[in-house]
């Protein structure tokens, strides 16, 4: 009973100590990693920045007109039924020949 109580008290003390030592003291940002405060922008500065953004936006909108068809990279070759059938027969014959020579295993062992 004493050993159990002693073990539990040591574990409890360690748990409380971790929480106590984890808390920092003093200033929240001791490394001064935050930016220095700057003066708020004036109304004239805000208006000038807004006009600049508006001009850039209008320029970008003119450059990308919706509704224009994208340029095609070309047309894919369309094979006829006869060409497809001939290619299939050629592949099938090549596979059959390779299977007979033992180059391809049948998958069943």
Number of C-alpha atoms within 10 A of each C-alpha: 6 7 8 9 10 11 12 12 12 11 12 11 11 12 11 10 11 10 9 10 9 8 8 8 8 7 8 8 8 9 7 9 7 8 6 7 6 6 6 8 9 8 9 9 11 12 12 11 11 12 12 11 12 12 11 11 12 10 11 11 11 9 9 9 9 8 6 7 7 6 6 6 6 6 6 6 6 8 9 9 9 9 11 12 12 12 12 12 12 12 12 12 12 11 14 13 13 13 13 11 10 10 10 12 11 9 5 4 4
